[in-house]
Amino acid sequence: MGKSGGGKTSMRSIIFANYSAKDTRRLGATMDVEQSYVRFLGNLILNLWDCGGQEAFMECYFTAQKDNIFKNVEVLIYVFDVQSQELDKDLHYYQSCLESILQHSSHAKIFCLVHKMDLISEDMRETIFAERQNILTNLSKPLQCSCFRTSIWDETLYKAWSQIVYQLVPNVKGLEKTLTNFAEIIDADEILLFEKATFLVISHCTRKAHRDPRRFEKISDIIKQFKLSCSKLTAAFQSMEVRNSTFACFIELLTPNTYVMVVISDPSISSEVTLMNIRNARKVFEKLEKDVARN
Amino acid sequence: MIDSSSTINDSGGDTSHTPNINMNSVIRPRILLTGLRRSGKTSIQRVIFTKMQPSQTQFLESTPHLTMNQFSCGSFISFQVQELPGQLQVFTSGHNSGIEGNGGQASSYDDDPMQSIISGGYDMERLLKRCNAVVYIIDAQDDYSESILRLNTIIQLGKRLNPRIRYEVFIHKVDQLSDEAKIETQRDIHNQVRDRSADHVGGMDLWSSTSITPNSNPQDILINFHLTSIYDHSIFEAFSKVIQKLIPQFGHLERLLNLLLSTSNIEQAFLFDVQTKISIATDSSPTDMQMYELCCDMIDLLINMSEIYGKPNKNNARTIQDDDDDDEEYINERGNLNDDDDDDENEHHHEWNIESQNETYNENNVPLNEIRSNSYVNSPLSTTPVINHRSAMIETTSEPASAVFDSMSSSVIKLTGGRALYLKEINRHLALICILREEALTRQALIDYNVRQLKKSIIKLFRLNNQLSRPPMPPSNIVQ
């Protein structure tokens, strides 16, 4: 949810429908509520409700459609336009929204995205975001909310959505444990697990400290970009290997719904060995996925 | 492919017959970039060479005076772009032509941008005489009749002064036009240019847009049209074509790539400059724009991933040091362009530079290194200019190459539909990208081996080409 023109549909299209940031200019305003079902991790179906932000609709959400909209909500994502001139009004709607959530699905997790950060000059971003975050956390009490600064033009979008999606992945702990195990066996510096369709990081294991804390989002962004250019050739990205003298990095399909990325810095380990290890790990992860599905 | 020595001997022989081409490789190929004001000359340069975001170019000021930029596109290929501002009238008076007389001096004089600016007018005659290609930019979104008029003036002037100039017309800013309009505009401009230039020579049809053999008929005008925009890859592709025609080694590179194609079951091969994403050579099969784009994106992917996970290795510090030296080197070089006796200190300098250059290559380069230093030690003093020129060619880089692109950089990307991309480092500026069927990758060892041979050949090819005025090394010396 969020104000009209806030960028909700753009965001959704980039993450789930492989739009490029430029393509979102073509999107029109969302009328009423647009429901979409997104298959995530194969058998997990996300039911996204993209709620049009025009005031007429907003009023309606909190009155006539209240039950319909706020029942069985797992995650509320509220998008704020950082440049909005009417912050008070935005906050007012946000508050109404929270009240309804509290009433109908109090266990829902709340995410606030301070969007269109690219329009703020680089040095101001930090302070403005901190300020907004403060207001929002205070306002959200007694509920907990997580705030993210986002922009469709850089990798911050992926960071926020990775966190959101992370809350929804079943058996996160089991997945993480298996991943750590795998990393130790093949002596990898780092292993990331991506969801296949969105290339969001759903789990990771880091065995060697890395200097860049934003790398996961960056990688999602890089691969997404490349996937887009592949699609122009009516071919799809399948697997990748990149190396130089200090590292080797492999991205391979792991299960039908996930990609794995393995980073190795030991140059004496040949590509074939790692690729074989990944192939062998497939069975374990597939089994894990099936177990989750059965439960 | 396996027997790469024969190719090398070929190339060595060829170059010795064409001293002109050889000269070009030493004195940088010059590109004169011109067009009416606001046609996008500076933007093009910024986007290609300094990686400016296309959207940022709208803030660029117009260029008030003639500017010259040295660019190295890969360590072995360098060229100079002279940007002639659009709002100035074309000067045809020869008030500077006195300097033209002693050719040697003029070249060093020309290399000095300050001097040229001070010298006042933009003497078109002198610029045309000294340049190898004219890139003329026409704003397709504007009324282009005035622009074509000016282009024709330049062509007429050029025909008289320097018939070997290539004209590359960029029909620019076509991103807003529909596909149909693009073709229509190109045809219209093509016709207008042809008609006018035919008028000038008394209606005789001396037009030959397809001629690719310079000097076969001095009155042929070598002209090509490209549809370009900075908002997609078309500008890179067009500039690649311009550069490819100016690189004296292009024919040999093409032949080498063709050979690789046939021996390794590869569909297409590109040789890219990693920094600018200009492809300096391709095999002779027709290139697909979309494939070119994908290759560019692959380079982005490789560099971005390497920047995240590749450690800035210990060579990093040295590279920067190298580049510092380069500038110094370049200044020396300019001073000494016609002055062949270098002092001893300079010589040591060069030797050191050459060694450090070779260090960045891998084990397969060691034999070359040995030969290089051997020949250096054995050669009499008269060979110093060779090394002098060579090191100048290599080291006058406009920017340091990416620190994470090193001798082990490589990448394989598989796509659905059985296609795969294969990238391998050639030297610290160049990368080879091959497009092949996935089946061919099952014998990757063979490809690896052949690419290694190709890499050696390319490095040798450039090295041989840079030995001007000296007979090519005896083959026995090279093949070891």
Interface residues (C-beta under 8 A of the other chain):
Chain A: D189 E190 D212 R215 K218 I219 I222 I223 Q225 F226 S229 C230 K232 L233 T234 A235 A236 F237 Q238 S239 M240 E241 V242 R243 N244 S245 T246 F247 C249 V263 S265 P267
Chain B: Q290 M291 E293 L294 D297 M298 D300 L301 L302 N304 M305 S306 I308 Y309 G310 K311 N313 V404 F405 D406 S407 M408 S409 S410 S411 V412 I413 K414 L415 T416 G417 R419
